[in-house]
Amino acid sequence: MKRAFYTFLQFVLFLLTFAVGSFLPALQLLPSIATKFADGTRLFIWDGVLLMVAFLVVILLIEATRKRLRTAAGWTALAFLLATVLGLLAKLGFKAA
């Protein structure tokens, strides 16, 4: 039960990070990394994905230092993958050019 709760919290953290990173370029505080699609009508903002990966690495490093990597890494990866899929289905990071 505790693992499911922590997995859900990590899922929410990853999804919020993806959303914030996707909308951060609208504030124009930092330069963003974008990829233009072949038709030239849409962009994909990579900032949210990169922030999610950075959080994943930090969480995995914390789990490794606490010697819980073998039991917790699978749940963390599951939360990351679910947040990525849900974020892409919600079209986070996509922008009309």
Residue frames as a rotation matrix with the C-alpha (Angstrom) as fourth column:
MET 1
0.564 0.826 0.000 0.00
0.826 -0.564 0.000 0.00
0.000 0.000 -1.000 0.00
LYS 2
0.466 -0.472 -0.749 2.84
0.149 -0.792 0.592 2.36
-0.872 -0.387 -0.298 0.85
ARG 3
-0.612 -0.728 0.308 4.61
0.397 0.054 0.916 1.64
-0.684 0.683 0.256 -2.46
ALA 4
-0.130 0.655 0.744 1.45
0.978 -0.040 0.206 2.40
0.165 0.754 -0.635 -4.43
PHE 5
0.789 0.417 -0.451 1.06
0.529 -0.835 0.153 5.70
-0.313 -0.360 -0.879 -2.59
TYR 6
0.073 -0.853 -0.518 4.68
0.013 -0.518 0.855 6.72
-0.997 -0.069 -0.026 -3.25
THR 7
-0.636 -0.229 0.737 4.34
0.685 0.272 0.676 5.66
-0.355 0.935 -0.017 -6.88
PHE 8
0.370 0.848 0.380 1.25
0.919 -0.393 -0.018 7.84
0.134 0.356 -0.925 -7.20
LEU 9
0.712 -0.165 -0.682 3.11
0.201 -0.883 0.424 10.79
-0.672 -0.439 -0.596 -5.64
GLN 10
-0.423 -0.906 -0.001 6.00
0.177 -0.083 0.981 10.30
-0.889 0.415 0.195 -8.05
PHE 11
-0.317 0.423 0.849 3.53
0.947 0.185 0.262 10.10
-0.046 0.887 -0.460 -10.94
VAL 12
0.768 0.629 -0.120 1.99
0.633 -0.774 -0.007 13.43
-0.098 -0.071 -0.993 -9.87
LEU 13
0.324 -0.740 -0.589 5.47
0.038 -0.612 0.790 14.96
-0.945 -0.278 -0.170 -9.48
PHE 14
-0.638 -0.590 0.496 6.53
0.475 0.205 0.856 13.83
-0.606 0.781 0.150 -12.95
LEU 15
-0.002 0.726 0.688 3.28
0.992 -0.083 0.091 15.00
0.123 0.683 -0.720 -14.56
LEU 16
0.840 0.283 -0.463 3.43
0.397 -0.902 0.168 18.42
-0.370 -0.325 -0.870 -12.89
THR 17
-0.063 -0.947 -0.314 7.07
0.071 -0.318 0.945 18.76
-0.995 0.037 0.087 -13.91
PHE 18
-0.563 -0.061 0.824 6.15
0.787 0.264 0.557 17.92
-0.252 0.963 -0.101 -17.51
ALA 19
0.458 0.835 0.305 3.34
0.879 -0.477 -0.015 20.49
0.133 0.275 -0.952 -17.46
VAL 20
0.719 -0.240 -0.653 5.42
0.152 -0.862 0.483 23.25
-0.679 -0.446 -0.583 -15.87
GLY 21
-0.359 -0.932 0.050 8.31
0.191 -0.021 0.981 22.58
-0.913 0.362 0.186 -18.24
SER 22
-0.337 0.309 0.889 5.94
0.938 0.191 0.289 22.67
-0.081 0.932 -0.354 -21.20
PHE 23
0.664 0.691 0.285 4.43
0.699 -0.709 0.090 26.02
0.264 0.140 -0.954 -20.24
LEU 24
0.317 -0.631 -0.708 7.63
0.584 -0.458 0.670 27.65
-0.747 -0.626 0.224 -18.96
PRO 25
-0.643 -0.612 0.460 8.72
0.739 -0.338 0.583 28.92
-0.201 0.715 0.670 -22.41
ALA 26
0.220 0.790 0.572 5.52
0.808 -0.476 0.347 30.99
0.546 0.386 -0.744 -22.56
LEU 27
0.827 0.034 -0.560 6.94
0.443 -0.652 0.615 33.15
-0.344 -0.757 -0.555 -19.76
GLN 28
0.694 -0.614 0.375 10.13
0.276 -0.254 -0.927 33.66
0.665 0.747 -0.007 -21.81
LEU 29
0.863 -0.423 0.277 12.36
-0.442 -0.366 0.819 33.55
-0.245 -0.829 -0.502 -18.75
LEU 30
-0.083 -0.881 0.465 14.73
-0.261 0.470 0.843 30.94
-0.962 -0.051 -0.269 -20.11
PRO 31
-0.347 -0.049 -0.937 15.63
-0.938 0.045 0.345 29.81
0.025 0.998 -0.061 -23.62
SER 32
0.372 0.568 0.734 13.77
-0.526 0.781 -0.337 26.67
-0.765 -0.261 0.589 -24.64
ILE 33
-0.824 -0.563 0.065 14.60
-0.323 0.560 0.763 23.64
-0.467 0.607 -0.643 -26.75
ALA 34
0.267 0.963 -0.023 12.07
-0.466 0.108 -0.878 23.02
-0.844 0.245 0.478 -29.51
THR 35
-0.791 -0.390 0.472 11.76
0.191 0.575 0.796 20.74
-0.581 0.719 -0.380 -32.51
LYS 36
-0.237 0.697 -0.676 9.76
-0.827 -0.511 -0.236 21.75
-0.510 0.503 0.698 -35.56
PHE 37
0.149 0.385 0.911 7.65
0.168 0.898 -0.407 19.10
-0.975 0.213 0.069 -37.28
ALA 38
-0.631 -0.485 0.606 8.14
0.606 0.181 0.775 18.39
-0.485 0.856 0.179 -40.99
ASP 39
0.099 0.741 0.664 4.95
0.961 -0.244 0.129 20.21
0.258 0.626 -0.736 -42.00
GLY 40
-0.736 -0.560 0.381 6.15
0.460 -0.826 -0.327 23.34
0.498 -0.065 0.865 -40.17
THR 41
0.012 0.845 0.535 2.87
-0.117 -0.530 0.840 23.96
0.993 -0.073 0.093 -38.37
ARG 42
0.937 0.349 0.017 3.73
-0.080 0.166 0.983 22.59
0.340 -0.923 0.183 -34.93
LEU 43
-0.128 -0.964 0.231 6.57
-0.622 -0.104 -0.776 22.61
0.773 -0.243 -0.587 -32.43
PHE 44
0.690 0.235 -0.685 7.42
0.400 0.665 0.631 20.26
0.604 -0.709 0.365 -29.60
ILE 45
0.362 -0.518 0.775 8.92
-0.731 -0.674 -0.109 21.91
0.578 -0.528 -0.622 -26.52
TRP 46
0.183 -0.398 -0.899 11.41
0.198 0.911 -0.363 19.51
0.963 -0.111 0.245 -24.91
ASP 47
-0.434 -0.462 0.773 11.83
-0.571 -0.523 -0.633 21.40
0.697 -0.716 -0.037 -21.63
GLY 48
0.367 0.670 0.645 9.20
-0.929 0.225 0.294 19.40
0.052 -0.708 0.705 -19.75
VAL 49
0.905 -0.077 -0.419 10.63
-0.006 0.981 -0.193 16.06
0.425 0.177 0.888 -20.85
LEU 50
-0.040 -0.999 -0.016 14.16
0.131 0.010 -0.991 17.11
0.991 -0.042 0.130 -19.89
LEU 51
-0.301 0.001 0.954 12.99
-0.851 -0.451 -0.269 18.27
0.429 -0.893 0.137 -16.46
MET 52
0.764 0.617 0.188 11.21
-0.642 0.699 0.316 14.96
0.064 -0.362 0.930 -15.95
VAL 53
0.634 -0.608 -0.478 14.36
0.262 0.751 -0.606 13.04
0.727 0.259 0.636 -16.85
ALA 54
-0.360 -0.769 0.529 16.37
-0.292 -0.446 -0.846 15.21
0.886 -0.459 -0.064 -14.45
PHE 55
0.093 0.478 0.874 13.91
-0.992 -0.031 0.123 14.41
0.086 -0.878 0.471 -11.64
LEU 56
0.922 0.228 -0.312 14.07
-0.243 0.970 -0.008 10.72
0.301 0.083 0.950 -12.56
VAL 57
0.148 -0.955 -0.258 17.86
0.208 0.285 -0.936 10.72
0.967 0.084 0.240 -12.27
VAL 58
-0.439 -0.282 0.853 17.72
-0.674 -0.524 -0.521 12.53
0.594 -0.804 0.040 -8.91
ILE 59
0.484 0.704 0.520 15.13
-0.875 0.388 0.290 10.11
0.002 -0.595 0.804 -7.53
LEU 60
0.857 -0.210 -0.471 17.12
0.057 0.946 -0.318 7.09
0.512 0.246 0.823 -8.74
LEU 61
-0.209 -0.967 0.148 20.29
-0.047 -0.141 -0.989 8.50
0.977 -0.214 -0.016 -7.16
ILE 62
-0.201 0.222 0.954 18.45
-0.948 -0.290 -0.133 8.95
0.247 -0.931 0.269 -3.86
GLU 63
0.832 0.548 0.084 17.14
-0.554 0.814 0.175 5.39
0.028 -0.193 0.981 -4.08
ALA 64
0.519 -0.718 -0.464 20.64
0.165 0.616 -0.770 4.12
0.839 0.323 0.438 -4.86
THR 65
-0.444 -0.726 0.526 22.19
-0.400 -0.365 -0.841 5.88
0.802 -0.583 -0.128 -1.88
ARG 66
-0.043 0.513 0.857 19.49
-0.995 0.058 -0.084 4.47
-0.093 -0.856 0.508 0.39
LYS 67
-0.917 -0.398 0.040 20.11
-0.383 0.902 0.199 0.99
-0.115 0.167 -0.979 -1.08
ARG 68
-0.155 0.936 0.315 16.51
-0.040 0.313 -0.949 0.70
-0.987 -0.159 -0.011 -2.23
LEU 69
-0.433 -0.080 -0.898 17.22
-0.823 -0.370 0.430 0.71
-0.367 0.925 0.095 -5.94
ARG 70
-0.990 0.004 -0.139 16.34
-0.057 0.899 0.433 -2.95
0.127 0.437 -0.890 -6.49
THR 71
-0.523 0.843 -0.126 12.88
0.786 0.419 -0.454 -2.65
-0.330 -0.337 -0.882 -4.91
ALA 72
0.103 0.624 -0.775 11.92
0.330 -0.756 -0.565 0.92
-0.938 -0.197 -0.283 -5.77
ALA 73
-0.723 -0.484 -0.493 13.37
-0.241 -0.493 0.836 1.54
-0.648 0.723 0.240 -9.25
GLY 74
-0.817 0.465 0.341 10.64
0.565 0.529 0.634 -0.42
0.114 0.710 -0.695 -11.02
TRP 75
0.151 0.912 -0.382 7.91
0.937 -0.255 -0.239 1.59
-0.315 -0.321 -0.893 -9.33
THR 76
-0.047 -0.259 -0.965 9.70
0.033 -0.966 0.257 4.84
-0.998 -0.020 0.054 -10.14
ALA 77
-0.949 -0.314 -0.035 10.05
-0.046 0.026 0.999 3.81
-0.313 0.949 -0.039 -13.78
LEU 78
-0.432 0.873 0.224 6.36
0.899 0.397 0.187 2.92
0.075 0.282 -0.956 -13.88
ALA 79
0.312 0.531 -0.788 5.42
0.612 -0.747 -0.260 6.36
-0.726 -0.401 -0.558 -12.53
PHE 80
-0.441 -0.578 -0.687 7.72
-0.196 -0.684 0.702 8.02
-0.876 0.444 0.188 -15.06
LEU 81
-0.964 0.061 0.258 6.30
0.262 0.383 0.886 6.07
-0.045 0.922 -0.385 -18.00
LEU 82
-0.100 0.995 -0.031 2.69
0.990 0.096 -0.099 6.67
-0.096 -0.041 -0.995 -16.99
ALA 83
0.246 0.144 -0.958 3.32
0.300 -0.952 -0.065 10.40
-0.922 -0.272 -0.278 -16.57
THR 84
-0.741 -0.573 -0.349 5.06
-0.183 -0.328 0.927 10.55
-0.646 0.751 0.138 -19.94
VAL 85
-0.783 0.500 0.370 2.25
0.609 0.495 0.620 8.73
0.127 0.711 -0.692 -21.73
LEU 86
0.187 0.914 -0.359 -0.48
0.939 -0.274 -0.207 10.78
-0.287 -0.299 -0.910 -20.04
GLY 87
-0.021 -0.281 -0.960 1.40
0.096 -0.956 0.278 14.03
-0.995 -0.087 0.047 -20.71
LEU 88
-0.932 -0.345 -0.108 1.81
-0.086 -0.079 0.993 13.22
-0.351 0.935 0.044 -24.39
LEU 89
-0.493 0.835 0.246 -1.83
0.855 0.412 0.316 12.18
0.162 0.366 -0.916 -24.68
ALA 90
0.396 0.595 -0.699 -2.78
0.720 -0.674 -0.167 15.51
-0.570 -0.437 -0.695 -23.10
LYS 91
0.521 -0.285 0.805 -0.55
0.711 -0.376 -0.594 17.14
0.472 0.882 0.007 -25.76
LEU 92
0.846 -0.379 -0.376 1.72
0.049 -0.646 0.762 18.80
-0.531 -0.663 -0.528 -23.21
GLY 93
-0.142 -0.990 -0.010 4.74
0.221 -0.041 0.974 20.23
-0.965 0.136 0.224 -24.96
PHE 94
-0.315 0.093 0.944 3.05
0.947 0.097 0.307 20.64
-0.063 0.991 -0.119 -28.34
LYS 95
-0.126 0.210 -0.970 2.68
0.180 -0.956 -0.230 24.18
-0.976 -0.203 0.083 -29.63
ALA 96
0.674 0.373 0.637 1.26
0.699 -0.043 -0.714 25.61
-0.239 0.927 -0.290 -32.84
ALA 97
-0.379 -0.925 0.004 3.98
0.852 -0.347 0.392 27.45
-0.362 0.152 0.920 -34.74
